[in-house]
Amino acid sequence: MADNELVLLDQVLAQRQAERSVPIREDDAFELFAAEQALHGRELSSEEIADGVVGGSNDGALDAIYVFLGGILLSEDSEILQPGFVATRVPVGVKLELWLVQAKREVSFTETAIEKASDAAGRLLSLSEAEEDLLRLYSPTTVLRTGFFRTALRTLATRHPQVEVTFVYATRGRTSGANAINTKVEIKARDLEGQLSAVIPGAVGKVEFMGSAELWKRANTVSSYTTELTYVESATSENSHVALVRLRDYMTFLTDNAGELRRHIFDWNVRDYQGDVEVNREIRDSLQDPAAPDFWWLNNGVTIVCSKASAVGKTYSLDDVQVVNGLQTSHTIYSVLRSVEPDHPAFGRSVLVRILVTGDDQATRDQVIRATNRQTSVPAASLRATDDIQRDIEAFFLGNDWFYDRRKNFYRNSGRSSERIVSIPFLAQAVMAMGLGRPDDSRARPSSLLKKNEDYRKIFSKEVPVEVYLWLARAQRSVDAFLSSGEVGISTQERTNFKFHVAMVAATKLVGSPVRSPKQLAKVVTAGADIADADLDSCWTFVQERFAAFQRKVGDPADKVAKGTAFVEDLLSALQPAKRS
């Protein structure tokens, strides 16, 4: 008889497949699922998880690769990966993490799998290996994703980063009890840990086995937004509060049972951690100085919103908690206090915390986020999640049983199907590709597409009917599903490079001319046309053929072609004769 965990795990996997408009290969589905569970505590979006999956031919027995710097996921357009990046912008001792995931649908763990991963890691993580040689051995996506780590490691050489490399081996097998991991596999795993620890002096290497029980448990673990906050003194006005909180107690509030930062309570913050900027250096210095004044004298404090707050003794119990202002302060407190002695004077200092009880009123929460961040230097586009247009899109999606994740991971943590959850960056890429005719930007700038206010205003506008935004999200999902299907049979790299180009070609065919504004798609939406009506198979064949001819002419690598405007112009010019005929 099969283990209960295995039966339940297979049921979850089957349900995930049933939710997809076009089911993908079972092995591919398991890779996605395993990567999601391996990075469970990182609160990544569905798109961020999918972007890290590299499984396929020549993947070096690595099915997914993720790199984090200071807890922030790196992508192709991350600043640290760009030429000319100044390393001093990153704090000394910053944490650089590499996660390697291998996922096999087998019901056992084998020596061979670890040996292959060990061989690949030996080359892919070596700074002396030339990229040209690596590309002869491994897929472009595998070299690209591990290249994030190599580039960051070189750039940060003078900043003495804390390097941690984790290899997660996931199967449907058992990790304990009868028929579990045998001794030879465990020995190979220890050898691999030693190898990963030798990437640079002082690095930490880890190997984690995840079987059916671990995968099932993580898949059914939902991040808690209910927590407690112990305070020293407080003042109350109606149903909101201001409290002085010892930094020792604030650290308890910030961290989970494993001592890791509870990143999901910052999901609604309008900016990421800024690293070694002046304000954070000042916060760090004031914490590390034993003779410094009490912390709250020198710092504006933290703003928390929640749906409910109740106090027993000197402890608040907070429901649906989010830190909406004070991310820089919180991250710096966490970074400093986790590295000092337990009796350091900083633990006895206090931080000022505002607790605003907004109930279930999302509009009020948005007003608080805007008001508390207007006092700091935040680009207008960074406040996008609170814009009226964003709330309008969310409401329209919800009314059509789709979920617009303007509050990151809100719907996934509410148990909604990931197949119908659309993030702000994903929708922006779809609009840029199909609504503005710029698939090259969608491909080249996955995480920085909205940094320019000019681009943001073109992508998100009240003049564009909300129906168009839902159509674009569904259209891009359909294109992605089509290219991921076994019938098409293309590599991960091809899919990544050209999914937005295929989407643009399909939209152009439906409209009958190049699309330069999302408003042009309104007539397609009104007519009830679907992206599949453009014949996605012929669209993909067209892109393939034009790419092959274009690459022969220019001789550039595939990803450079996909990120350039010249290929977009080539596609659009080739579509014109078809339009006139």
MOZIJO-V341978 format. One record per residue. RES is the residue in one small letter. PHI is phi in whole degrees, 0 to 359 (NA if undefined). PSI is psi in radians with two decimals (none if undefined). NEAR is the number of other C-alpha atoms within 10 Angstrom. Layout:
<<RES;PHI;PSI;NEAR> <RES;PHI;PSI;NEAR>>
This chain:
<<m;NA;2.40;4> <a;290;2.64;6> <d;297;2.54;12> <n;302;-0.72;11> <e;298;-0.68;19> <l;293;-0.74;19> <v;299;-0.80;14> <l;293;-0.70;14> <l;299;-0.81;21> <d;297;-0.56;16> <q;293;-0.73;13> <v;298;-0.78;16> <l;297;-0.70;15> <a;295;-0.70;14> <q;296;-0.73;12> <r;301;-0.75;17> <q;295;-0.70;18> <a;295;-0.48;11> <e;282;-0.28;13> <r;280;2.45;16> <s;293;-0.62;13> <v;231;1.90;17> <p;302;2.54;18> <i;254;2.99;18> <r;305;2.49;14> <e;301;-0.68;13> <d;295;-0.71;14> <d;294;-0.70;22> <a;297;-0.68;16> <f;291;-0.65;22> <e;300;-0.80;24> <l;300;-0.82;22> <f;297;-0.79;20> <a;295;-0.70;30> <a;296;-0.71;26> <e;300;-0.75;23> <q;285;-0.61;21> <a;298;-0.65;26> <l;258;0.46;16> <h;307;-0.76;15> <g;284;-0.10;18> <r;272;-0.17;17> <e;56;0.78;20> <l;280;2.65;17> <s;283;2.92;19> <s;300;-0.67;18> <e;292;-0.67;14> <e;295;-0.66;20> <i;294;-0.83;20> <a;297;-0.64;16> <d;297;-0.46;19> <g;275;-0.15;22> <v;282;2.17;25> <v;239;0.07;29> <g;306;2.53;26> <g;150;-2.87;18> <s;292;2.52;11> <n;58;0.65;17> <d;269;0.03;20> <g;68;0.48;24> <a;61;0.43;27> <l;244;2.12;26> <d;263;-0.35;24> <a;206;2.50;28> <i;222;2.29;25> <y;222;2.46;23> <v;234;2.30;22> <f;239;2.41;19> <l;238;2.06;20> <g;59;0.53;20> <g;85;-0.06;17> <i;259;2.26;16> <l;294;2.29;16> <l;271;2.50;21> <s;229;3.08;21> <e;304;-0.58;18> <d;261;0.26;15> <s;298;2.48;15> <e;301;-0.68;13> <i;295;-0.35;21> <l;270;-0.05;18> <q;269;2.59;12> <p;301;2.46;8> <g;85;0.06;9> <f;297;2.35;11> <v;268;2.04;12> <a;297;-0.47;17> <t;293;-0.16;13> <r;286;-0.20;15> <v;253;2.36;19> <p;295;2.60;18> <v;298;2.38;16> <g;80;0.25;15> <v;299;2.60;19> <k;274;2.16;17> <l;246;2.06;22> <e;240;2.42;23> <l;239;2.22;23> <w;246;2.17;21> <l;244;2.23;25> <v;239;2.26;28> <q;242;2.22;25> <a;232;2.13;25> <k;232;2.36;20> <r;284;0.05;16> <e;297;2.93;13> <v;252;0.55;16> <s;205;2.93;17> <f;247;2.31;25> <t;241;2.70;17> <e;296;-0.71;16> <t;303;-0.73;12> <a;299;-0.76;18> <i;290;-0.66;23> <e;298;-0.75;17> <k;295;-0.74;14> <a;296;-0.67;21> <s;297;-0.77;23> <d;297;-0.76;13> <a;293;-0.76;19> <a;297;-0.62;21> <g;302;-0.63;16> <r;271;-0.83;16> <l;293;-0.43;25> <l;259;0.07;19> <s;274;2.21;12> <l;286;-0.24;15> <s;273;-0.20;9> <e;283;2.29;12> <a;284;2.46;11> <e;298;-0.59;14> <e;298;-0.67;9> <d;289;-0.70;10> <l;298;-0.67;16> <l;291;-0.33;15> <r;283;-0.36;10> <l;255;-0.56;15> <y;231;2.83;18> <s;294;2.66;20> <p;304;-0.63;22> <t;292;-0.71;26> <t;297;-0.77;27> <v;294;-0.70;21> <l;298;-0.87;19> <r;292;-0.73;23> <t;290;-0.41;19> <g;295;-0.50;19> <f;303;-0.77;21> <f;292;-0.82;27> <r;299;-0.77;20> <t;296;-0.80;14> <a;297;-0.67;20> <l;296;-0.75;19> <r;296;-0.83;11> <t;298;-0.62;19> <l;264;0.25;22> <a;306;-0.67;11> <t;275;-0.07;12> <r;258;0.03;16> <h;49;1.08;15> <p;292;2.66;22> <q;275;1.91;18> <v;262;2.29;23> <e;224;2.18;20> <v;241;2.13;23> <t;241;2.22;19> <f;252;2.11;26> <v;252;2.15;22> <y;249;1.95;26> <a;244;2.29;31> <t;219;-3.11;25> <r;268;0.26;26> <g;274;-2.92;24> <r;250;2.51;23> <t;258;-0.11;20> <s;210;2.83;11> <g;83;-2.85;7> <a;295;2.56;8> <n;57;0.56;12> <a;268;-2.74;14> <i;292;2.22;19> <n;277;2.95;15> <t;298;-0.68;10> <k;297;-0.70;11> <v;295;-0.73;17> <e;297;-0.68;17> <i;295;-0.76;12> <k;298;-0.63;19> <a;294;-0.71;22> <r;296;-0.69;15> <d;299;-0.72;16> <l;294;-0.69;23> <e;302;-0.74;20> <g;297;-0.70;16> <q;296;-0.77;17> <l;292;-0.56;24> <s;290;-0.32;19> <a;267;0.15;15> <v;304;-0.84;19> <i;216;2.75;14> <p;303;2.32;9> <g;90;-0.07;13> <a;290;2.74;17> <v;245;2.17;19> <g;251;2.42;20> <k;224;2.51;18> <v;236;2.22;22> <e;237;2.24;14> <f;265;2.31;19> <m;234;2.03;23> <g;252;-2.87;27> <s;300;-0.69;22> <a;294;-0.78;20> <e;292;-0.72;20> <l;295;-0.75;21> <w;296;-0.77;22> <k;298;-0.80;13> <r;293;-0.67;17> <a;297;-0.41;16> <n;253;0.23;11> <t;259;2.09;12> <v;255;2.34;13> <s;301;2.30;17> <s;274;2.32;14> <y;253;0.23;15> <t;249;2.21;16> <t;208;3.03;16> <e;245;2.60;19> <l;223;1.97;20> <t;273;2.40;21> <y;232;2.93;22> <v;265;-0.92;12> <e;221;2.71;12> <s;209;2.80;14> <a;228;2.50;10> <t;236;2.40;10> <s;230;1.96;8> <e;55;-2.01;6> <n;248;0.39;13> <s;232;2.85;16> <h;218;2.73;17> <v;234;2.27;18> <a;224;2.55;20> <l;267;2.18;20> <v;236;2.22;22> <r;300;2.48;22> <l;296;-0.51;24> <r;298;-0.75;17> <d;287;-0.58;19> <y;293;-0.62;22> <m;298;-0.70;20> <t;298;-0.70;17> <f;296;-0.67;15> <l;283;-0.40;22> <t;245;2.73;14> <d;270;-2.99;15> <n;295;-0.39;8> <a;269;0.04;6> <g;82;0.16;12> <e;269;2.65;12> <l;296;2.32;22> <r;278;1.43;18> <r;295;-0.47;18> <h;292;-0.33;21> <i;281;0.00;21> <f;250;0.18;23> <d;301;-0.51;18> <w;263;0.09;22> <n;291;2.59;21> <v;274;-0.08;22> <r;215;2.76;17> <d;274;2.99;14> <y;296;2.29;18> <q;269;-0.04;15> <g;75;-2.42;18> <d;274;0.95;18> <v;272;2.94;14> <e;303;-0.79;11> <v;297;-0.65;14> <n;287;-0.57;19> <r;296;-0.69;14> <e;294;-0.73;15> <i;298;-0.80;19> <r;299;-0.79;18> <d;298;-0.72;13> <s;293;-0.52;18> <l;284;-0.68;24> <q;281;-0.37;16> <d;282;1.98;12> <p;298;-0.42;11> <a;263;0.09;10> <a;292;2.68;15> <p;296;3.01;13> <d;303;2.46;16> <f;301;-0.69;20> <w;290;-0.26;16> <w;291;-0.51;12> <l;254;-0.06;13> <n;226;2.48;17> <n;288;-0.28;14> <g;94;-2.84;19> <v;230;2.50;20> <t;245;2.22;20> <i;243;2.40;22> <v;248;2.58;25> <c;206;2.88;21> <s;273;-0.41;18> <k;205;2.48;20> <a;221;2.23;23> <s;226;2.54;11> <a;242;2.36;12> <v;232;2.05;8> <g;66;-2.17;7> <k;250;0.54;11> <t;228;2.23;14> <y;270;2.44;19> <s;254;2.12;15> <l;243;2.28;22> <d;255;2.50;19> <d;54;0.83;17> <v;281;2.45;24> <q;218;2.33;23> <v;274;1.91;24> <v;258;-0.22;24> <n;209;2.30;27> <g;115;0.33;21> <l;298;-0.77;21> <q;299;-0.80;19> <t;299;-0.82;20> <s;295;-0.81;22> <h;298;-0.71;20> <t;291;-0.71;21> <i;303;-0.83;23> <y;298;-0.80;20> <s;297;-0.73;17> <v;284;-0.87;15> <l;290;-0.45;19> <r;285;-0.19;13> <s;248;0.03;8> <v;252;2.95;13> <e;294;2.60;10> <p;300;-0.39;11> <d;260;0.28;8> <h;298;2.45;14> <p;303;-0.45;17> <a;299;-0.54;26> <f;297;-0.45;19> <g;271;-0.10;14> <r;279;3.03;18> <s;235;2.69;23> <v;239;2.53;25> <l;273;2.18;22> <v;237;2.18;23> <r;263;2.24;20> <i;245;1.92;24> <l;252;2.04;21> <v;267;1.89;23> <t;254;0.03;18> <g;64;-2.44;16> <d;260;0.27;12> <d;279;1.69;10> <q;292;-0.56;13> <a;297;-0.72;13> <t;295;-0.72;14> <r;300;-0.74;23> <d;297;-0.69;18> <q;297;-0.69;13> <v;296;-0.78;20> <i;300;-0.80;23> <r;296;-0.84;20> <a;296;-0.74;12> <t;285;-0.29;14> <n;257;-0.18;19> <r;293;-0.37;13> <q;279;-0.12;8> <t;241;2.93;9> <s;279;1.60;7> <v;237;2.16;12> <p;304;2.53;14> <a;304;-0.67;15> <a;294;-0.40;17> <s;291;-0.32;18> <l;268;0.23;18> <r;302;-0.60;20> <a;297;-0.36;21> <t;261;-0.02;21> <d;295;2.64;16> <d;302;-0.70;14> <i;297;-0.64;17> <q;293;-0.71;19> <r;291;-0.62;18> <d;297;-0.76;14> <i;297;-0.76;22> <e;300;-0.80;20> <a;297;-0.72;15> <f;292;-0.74;17> <f;302;-0.82;22> <l;299;-0.66;13> <g;291;-0.26;10> <n;247;0.35;9> <d;64;0.54;11> <w;239;2.82;22> <f;228;2.00;25> <y;267;1.98;28> <d;272;1.04;24> <r;292;-0.40;22> <r;254;1.72;17> <k;313;2.24;21> <n;68;0.13;24> <f;300;-0.80;17> <y;282;-0.61;19> <r;295;-0.72;20> <n;288;-0.20;15> <s;266;0.07;10> <g;86;0.25;11> <r;283;2.72;15> <s;295;2.23;15> <s;296;-0.37;18> <e;290;-0.33;17> <r;246;0.19;21> <i;262;2.25;23> <v;238;2.15;26> <s;275;2.85;20> <i;301;-0.85;16> <p;300;-0.68;20> <f;297;-0.82;23> <l;296;-0.68;22> <a;299;-0.72;23> <q;295;-0.70;28> <a;295;-0.75;28> <v;294;-0.75;28> <m;298;-0.71;28> <a;286;-0.94;29> <m;268;-0.54;29> <g;268;-0.35;28> <l;236;-0.04;20> <g;66;0.62;27> <r;230;1.10;24> <p;294;-0.40;31> <d;296;-0.71;25> <d;290;-0.65;19> <s;300;-0.68;27> <r;284;-0.70;25> <a;274;-0.42;18> <r;232;1.06;19> <p;298;-0.58;19> <s;252;-0.17;19> <s;241;0.28;16> <l;299;-0.52;20> <l;256;0.22;21> <k;290;-0.55;14> <k;272;2.17;13> <n;300;-0.57;15> <e;298;-0.78;10> <d;295;-0.72;14> <y;300;-0.77;18> <r;293;-0.53;12> <k;287;-0.62;18> <i;282;-0.81;23> <f;246;1.90;21> <s;220;2.46;15> <k;296;-0.34;12> <e;284;-0.27;10> <v;268;2.16;18> <p;302;2.43;15> <v;298;-0.45;20> <e;300;-0.57;15> <v;294;-0.67;22> <y;295;-0.73;25> <l;295;-0.71;21> <w;299;-0.76;21> <l;296;-0.74;27> <a;296;-0.80;23> <r;293;-0.64;20> <a;295;-0.80;20> <q;294;-0.67;24> <r;298;-0.69;24> <s;295;-0.72;20> <v;297;-0.79;21> <d;300;-0.77;19> <a;295;-0.71;17> <f;299;-0.82;23> <l;288;-0.35;26> <s;272;-0.17;21> <s;290;2.64;15> <g;297;-0.48;15> <e;295;-0.63;10> <v;285;-0.78;11> <g;64;0.80;11> <i;253;2.89;13> <s;283;2.84;18> <t;301;-0.71;20> <q;295;-0.73;18> <e;298;-0.75;16> <r;298;-0.78;17> <t;296;-0.75;16> <n;291;-0.65;22> <f;237;0.12;25> <k;296;-0.57;26> <f;282;-0.52;28> <h;291;-0.71;25> <v;297;-0.73;29> <a;298;-0.74;29> <m;296;-0.76;29> <v;298;-0.75;28> <a;297;-0.77;26> <a;295;-0.68;29> <t;298;-0.72;23> <k;295;-0.69;21> <l;292;-0.70;21> <v;283;-0.59;15> <g;95;0.06;14> <s;196;2.86;16> <p;303;2.42;21> <v;263;2.10;23> <r;245;-0.10;17> <s;213;2.42;16> <p;302;-0.42;24> <k;296;-0.45;16> <q;297;-0.39;18> <l;277;-0.12;24> <a;301;-0.70;18> <k;291;-0.55;13> <v;293;-0.75;17> <v;294;-0.78;18> <t;299;-0.62;10> <a;285;-0.13;8> <g;77;0.33;10> <a;286;2.57;13> <d;250;2.67;18> <i;300;-0.51;23> <a;294;-0.34;16> <d;294;-0.31;11> <a;277;-0.02;18> <d;64;1.45;13> <l;298;-0.55;19> <d;298;-0.77;15> <s;289;-0.55;13> <c;296;-0.75;19> <w;293;-0.73;22> <t;299;-0.71;12> <f;299;-0.83;16> <v;297;-0.76;18> <q;303;-0.86;15> <e;294;-0.76;11> <r;295;-0.67;16> <f;296;-0.81;20> <a;302;-0.77;12> <a;293;-0.72;11> <f;294;-0.73;17> <q;292;-0.63;16> <r;299;-0.61;10> <k;285;-0.75;9> <v;261;-0.45;9> <g;74;0.26;11> <d;273;2.73;12> <p;297;2.76;10> <a;302;-0.75;16> <d;291;-0.54;18> <k;292;-0.69;14> <v;298;-0.80;20> <a;295;-0.47;26> <k;267;0.02;20> <g;255;2.67;16> <t;286;-0.45;14> <a;299;-0.71;12> <f;292;-0.62;21> <v;298;-0.80;22> <e;297;-0.65;13> <d;297;-0.77;13> <l;298;-0.82;19> <l;294;-0.68;17> <s;293;-0.62;12> <a;288;-0.41;13> <l;283;-0.39;18> <q;297;-0.78;15> <p;301;-0.66;9> <a;297;-0.56;10> <k;290;-0.68;11> <r;282;-0.40;8> <s;285;none;5>>
